Amino acid sequence: MNAHSSVESAEHRELFALVDELAREELEPRAAEYEEAGRFPETLVRLMGKQGLMSLPFPEQWGGGGQSYTVYLRVIERLAGSWLAVAESVHLQVLACQGLARFGSDELRGHLLPRMLGGELLAANCMSEPDAGSDLAAMSTRAMAEDGHYVISGTKAWVSHAGVADVYNVYCRTGGSGLGGLSCFLVDADTEGLRPLTHERKMGVRSLPTAQIAFDGVRVPDERMIGRRNRGMLVAAHVFDHGRLGVSACAVGLAQAALDHAVAYAKERTQFGSPIISFQGISFLLAEMATRIAAARALLYSVAALKDQGRPISAEAAKCKLFATDTAMRVTTDAVQVLGGYGYTQDLPVERWMREAKLLQILEGTNQIQRVAIAQSL
Ligand SMILES: Cc1cc2nc3c(=O)[nH]c(=O)nc-3n(C[C@H](O)[C@H](O)[C@H](O)COP(=O)(O)OP(=O)(O)OC[C@H]3O[C@@H](n4cnc5c(N)ncnc54)[C@H](O)[C@@H]3O)c2cc1C
C-alpha cells in the first residue's frame, strides 16, 4: 500500500489502517486452520461487511461508501495478503451487488442493496454451468414466463458462496440461443426448488464453499429480473470488468505476501556459511519477483484509474487479469523454491499460496479467455 502514500487523504489513511489491523489480527491468525478444515469463516466475512468493506465502491444513496474503485482494490489487495479466501469472499459479494446497483429497479435496490452491502445478506453469482464454462453462450438453464413469474430449471456450477448465500444472481435463458437470449434474476436462497449440491473438493481456497446449485422449477417474480429481458449479457459484462480488477488485486496481494516471506527467509537461512540471500541465484530470483509485482501493481492501478474516470476498460482489465494472476502463479512458485524443502511443507504458508494462485488463473474467465479478449481488441 505504501506505493500510494503520497496521494492518500486522512480518511483513506484511516481506512487502510483499519484494514491492516483487521488483516493482521482477525484474518492472519485463522487462515491456515480454516483452510485446512475447509470451514467457511462466516462471522469474519460478515464482519468485513459490518466494517463497510463490501460497500466501498457503491453510491452513498444505496448505503454505499462512495469510494473510488482504486480505494476498494487497495483494500482487497491488503486482505488477500493475509487470507485469499476472505478477500475473494468480499470481492464476490461486491460483484454480486454490481448488477443490482447498476441495472436493478429502484424498488429492488432500496429493498436489498443496503443489507447486501452491509454483509447482512450474503450473495452469489451463478453464471457457469457443468457444460458452459468459458462458453457462456452454451448456457442451458432456462427461465419460462408464467403469469407474473418466471420458472427457472437447470443446474449452475462452481457457485462460490453456495449454501451460505442468502440471494443468488442467476443467469438463464429467456430467449433464443446465444448470448442475446440470456436474462439475470436475483433469487432468494430459501425459494422452493433451489438446492445446493455437494461441495467441490478443491486444491486451494477450501474455506470458500463452491458447489453446483440445482434449480427445479424455481418460481421468481418478474420484479426480480435485473436489467432487461434477454439483455442479461450486459449485466454480466459489467460484472466481468469489475471482476477482473478484483481478481488482479487479489493476485498482487498474494504475490506480495509470498515475496515478503521469501525475502525474510532468505535473510535468515544460512548455507555454506552465508545467508542464502547473498547468493546471486537467490537474490536475482527475488529481484525478478519484486519487479513483476511492481509491474502488476502499476498496471492494476492504472486500469483502476481509467475505471474511476468512467472510461471503457474491458480489454485493459483483461490484460491486467492475465498479467497479475500469471505473476502471482510465478512468484508463489518461486517463493517455494527460495524456501527449499521447508517451502514444500504445510508448516509454512507458501505452499498454500502457490495452490491458491492457481485459482486466480482460472476464475473470472481463464487466462486463455483473457488472451482471446485482448486479441479481439487489437
Ligand atoms: C473455485 C472456483 C470458484 C468459481 N466461482 C464461480 C462463481 O462464483 N460463479 C460462476 O459462475 N463461476 C465460478 N467459477 C467458474 C469459473 O468461472 C470457470 O471454471 C471458468 O470460467 C472456466 O470454465 P470451465 O471450468 O468450464 O473450463 P472450460 O471452459 O471447459 O475450459 C477448459 C480449458 O480450455 C480452455 N479454453 C476454453 N475455451 C477456450 C478458447 N476459446 N481458447 C483457448 N482456450 C480455451 C480454458 O482456458 C481451460 O484451460 C469458479 C471456478 C472455480 C474453480
The ligand as a MOL file (V3000), in Angstrom:
LIG
                    3D

  0  0  0     0  0            999 V3000
M  V30 BEGIN CTAB
M  V30 COUNTS 53 58 0 0 0
M  V30 BEGIN ATOM
M  V30 1 C -13.0590 -22.3290 -7.1290 0
M  V30 2 C -13.8830 -21.8010 -8.2480 0
M  V30 3 C -14.8500 -20.8480 -7.9790 0
M  V30 4 C -15.6710 -20.3900 -9.0040 0
M  V30 5 N -16.6790 -19.4890 -8.7050 0
M  V30 6 C -17.5900 -19.1890 -9.6550 0
M  V30 7 C -18.7610 -18.4320 -9.3260 0
M  V30 8 O -18.9310 -17.9710 -8.1930 0
M  V30 9 N -19.6840 -18.2300 -10.2860 0
M  V30 10 C -19.5540 -18.7290 -11.5430 0
M  V30 11 O -20.4380 -18.5100 -12.3680 0
M  V30 12 N -18.4470 -19.4200 -11.9050 0
M  V30 13 C -17.4720 -19.6690 -10.9830 0
M  V30 14 N -16.3630 -20.4200 -11.3160 0
M  V30 15 C -16.2650 -20.9840 -12.6600 0
M  V30 16 C -15.1520 -20.3930 -13.4990 0
M  V30 17 O -15.5000 -19.1200 -13.9240 0
M  V30 18 C -14.9200 -21.4060 -14.6360 0
M  V30 19 O -14.2580 -22.5070 -14.0600 0
M  V30 20 C -14.1370 -20.8260 -15.7830 0
M  V30 21 O -14.8780 -19.8530 -16.4470 0
M  V30 22 C -13.7110 -21.8950 -16.7690 0
M  V30 23 O -14.7700 -22.7250 -17.1380 0
M  V30 24 P -14.5690 -24.3210 -17.0760 0
M  V30 25 O -14.0460 -24.6470 -15.7340 0
M  V30 26 O -15.8230 -24.9540 -17.5040 0
M  V30 27 O -13.4090 -24.6280 -18.1130 0
M  V30 28 P -13.5560 -24.8120 -19.7200 0
M  V30 29 O -14.3070 -23.6690 -20.2910 0
M  V30 30 O -14.0480 -26.1800 -20.0050 0
M  V30 31 O -12.0320 -24.6870 -20.1620 0
M  V30 32 C -11.1070 -25.7670 -20.0750 0
M  V30 33 C -9.7690 -25.2790 -20.6570 0
M  V30 34 O -9.9620 -24.9100 -22.0390 0
M  V30 35 C -9.5390 -23.5660 -22.2390 0
M  V30 36 N -10.3890 -22.9220 -23.2410 0
M  V30 37 C -11.7490 -22.9010 -23.3070 0
M  V30 38 N -12.1570 -22.1850 -24.3670 0
M  V30 39 C -11.0300 -21.7250 -24.9900 0
M  V30 40 C -10.7750 -20.9100 -26.1420 0
M  V30 41 N -11.7680 -20.3870 -26.8820 0
M  V30 42 N -9.4820 -20.6610 -26.4840 0
M  V30 43 C -8.4530 -21.1640 -25.7400 0
M  V30 44 N -8.6350 -21.9400 -24.6320 0
M  V30 45 C -9.9070 -22.2020 -24.2660 0
M  V30 46 C -9.6790 -22.9040 -20.8740 0
M  V30 47 O -8.8450 -21.7640 -20.7600 0
M  V30 48 C -9.2510 -24.0250 -19.9410 0
M  V30 49 O -7.8540 -24.0730 -19.8920 0
M  V30 50 C -15.4860 -20.8510 -10.3230 0
M  V30 51 C -14.4770 -21.7760 -10.5920 0
M  V30 52 C -13.6810 -22.2460 -9.5770 0
M  V30 53 C -12.6110 -23.2660 -9.8930 0
M  V30 END ATOM
M  V30 BEGIN BOND
M  V30 1 1 1 2
M  V30 2 1 2 3
M  V30 3 2 2 52
M  V30 4 2 3 4
M  V30 5 1 4 5
M  V30 6 1 4 50
M  V30 7 2 5 6
M  V30 8 1 6 7
M  V30 9 1 6 13
M  V30 10 2 7 8
M  V30 11 1 7 9
M  V30 12 1 9 10
M  V30 13 2 10 11
M  V30 14 1 10 12
M  V30 15 2 12 13
M  V30 16 1 13 14
M  V30 17 1 14 15
M  V30 18 1 14 50
M  V30 19 1 15 16
M  V30 20 1 16 17
M  V30 21 1 16 18
M  V30 22 1 18 19
M  V30 23 1 18 20
M  V30 24 1 20 21
M  V30 25 1 20 22
M  V30 26 1 22 23
M  V30 27 1 23 24
M  V30 28 2 24 25
M  V30 29 1 24 26
M  V30 30 1 24 27
M  V30 31 1 27 28
M  V30 32 2 28 29
M  V30 33 1 28 30
M  V30 34 1 28 31
M  V30 35 1 31 32
M  V30 36 1 32 33
M  V30 37 1 33 34
M  V30 38 1 33 48
M  V30 39 1 34 35
M  V30 40 1 35 36
M  V30 41 1 35 46
M  V30 42 1 36 37
M  V30 43 1 36 45
M  V30 44 2 37 38
M  V30 45 1 38 39
M  V30 46 1 39 40
M  V30 47 2 39 45
M  V30 48 1 40 41
M  V30 49 2 40 42
M  V30 50 1 42 43
M  V30 51 2 43 44
M  V30 52 1 44 45
M  V30 53 1 46 47
M  V30 54 1 46 48
M  V30 55 1 48 49
M  V30 56 2 50 51
M  V30 57 1 51 52
M  V30 58 1 52 53
M  V30 END BOND
M  V30 END CTAB
M  END
